[in-house]
Amino acid sequence: MDNEKYRFLREKMVEEQIISRGISDKRVIEALRKVPRHIFVDKEYRDMAYEDRPLPIGAGQTISQPYIVALMTESLELTGKEKVLEIGTGSGYQVAILAELAKEVYTVEIITSLYERNKKLLSGYKNIKMSNHNGFLGWKEYAPYDRIIVTAAPDHIPQTFIEQLKDGGIMVIPVGPPGWNQVLYKVIKRSNNIKKISLCDVAFVPMTGNQYAENGGGNDKGIGEGN
């Protein structure tokens, strides 16, 4: 699956879209060089997998453009010791990148078809736990987390995410309505102080699920795990 053509395109992506735009974390760069992005998109889009653009993955969802994946990952400041929660498994590509860089990755996907697809696609990683439930709930069973990354945009930062983030932890999350009015934030939690740093404007798919779940309403769809 990872023939010479895709290795060439991946190296070109890293040089032209990632390093040239200021991503400097060597571990992040090496993860992007290693993980075959094309296997995380449908066959009809594989030749476009390394282009500087998002691509559809079905169920109304997309795989983010490579630079945004790199920026969000670098902003987490991973050292290899962290327990990370990802909200929105999506294509599975961001999870695979995280699994290369963190000790443990917990990922939540509300869309059952994407969850089932990723159970197979990510089966080679033994440090990933997956769940098929409402992302607004976070994943309380394994909280707190050193890092949280959200790959769909809620219209506010859910309180559940703040509560499940460790003191001193970092969260990266897009916030805002659908379209280019969203902002990607790096959130740092220190005791009762929440510091928000604006990274850039973005356009993510809206976060789906029952947003009232963060206040104790709603139920998850039943937690299932798999590698």
Buried (B, 14 or more C-beta within 10 A) or exposed (E): EEEEEBEEBBEEBBEBBBBEEEBEBEBBBEBBBEBBBBBBBEEEBBEEBBBEEBBBBEBEBBBBBBBBBBBBBBBBBBEEEBBBBBBBBBBBBBBBBBBBBBBBBBBBBBBEEBBBBBBEBBEEBEBBBBBBBBBBBBBEEBBBBBBBBBBBBBEEBBEBBBEBBBEEBBBBBBBBEEEEEBBBBBBBBEEEEEEEEEBEEBBBBBBBBBBEBBEEEBEBBEBEEBE
